[in-house]
Amino acid sequence: MSPTGIPTAGHVGDHAADPLVAELASSCRGPVTGQASLAGMTTLRVGGTARVLVTAESDEDLVAVGRAAAAYEVPHAIVGRGSNLLVSDDGWPGIAVHLGRGYRGLEIEDRRVHAGAAEPLPTLAVKVADAGLTGFAWACAVPGTLGGAVRMNAGAHGSEMRDHLVTVELVRLASGTRETWPLEALGLTYRHSDLPTDAVVVGASLVFEPGDAATVREEIASIRRWRREHQPLNEPNCGSVFTNPSGDSAGRLIDAAGGKAMAVGGAKVSERHANFIVTRPGATATDVATLIRRIQQRVAETAGVDLIAEVVHLGRFETAGDASW
């Protein structure tokens, strides 16, 4: 396993008998691994394996994924840094795609920044600050990649991706074409986009206002201090579990409902922030999914609010037990 959590077994690994794995290994420049564990690629550190994992280094690799997915009639899923992803204990029966270093890098010209989709958002926030541009310090608080942030219109501290985006570059797996979409075509709303399921974000252009680099770096440092004090950064978690209802916060509603005392198996609500679930050794994805459902039930009963999960479920889930707590 590499430091990033991506399996580093041979190009095909021990599963060359799977024709899907063999075909992708022969077609892709990036590594291809059969029966690859995805747990280490998520910040919750739970879940099963993917039938095959492709680390795409070029558009040609993505085209090969689209072609193989259609030929073998299997689903695909993009796995970035896994900060809002919950993978089933039973695994994922399709192709998991991770964008490799071929999709990193950035170019800065005046107020405009173009970056690859695999750029980590905290790293990008610092680079934007160092360029003397302001308005993106909030992104240091989002432990995901630029591509994932675009797809879910990520945000923090009162800002979000649509405040800065100009255009987005996509590779369409169904057609194998690269397309450039303007901001207005993305359908970005709170933690949502209208991007098609076959569209892989591979790059984006953003625009910012000029500012003082030292001032922005201090803003980033302040945000990081706040996160250390208020969020469980030293425990496996997936960030905010639920979106905030209009005019309220999910964390407040969960706390008011006594949610900080809730736990299922190795998953528990964080004592630091009620909208975070942390996992302990031995935790399973089923533990997390069950706890998510029980939190929703408790808040619905105590406050009459239906919390919407922000975390994406990958694979088949059957939450354990009944709705008691």
Buried (B, 14 or more C-beta within 10 A) or exposed (E): EEEEBBBEBBBBBEBEEBEBBBBBBEBBBBBBBBBBBBBBBBBBBBBBBBBBBBBBBBBBBBBBBBBBBEEBEBBBBBBBBBBBBBBBBBBBBBBBBBBBEBBBEBEBEEBEBBBBBBBBBBBBBBBBBEBBBBBBBBBBBBBBBBBBBBBBBBBBBEBBBBBBBEBBBBBBBEEBEBEEBEBEEBEBEEBEBEBEEBBBBBBBBBBBEEBEBEEBBEBBEEBBEEBEEEBBEEBBBBBBBBBBBEEEBBBBBBBEBEBBEBBBBBBBBBEBBBBBBBBBEEBBBBBBBBBBBBBBBBBBEBBEBEBEBBBBBBBEBEBBEEEEB
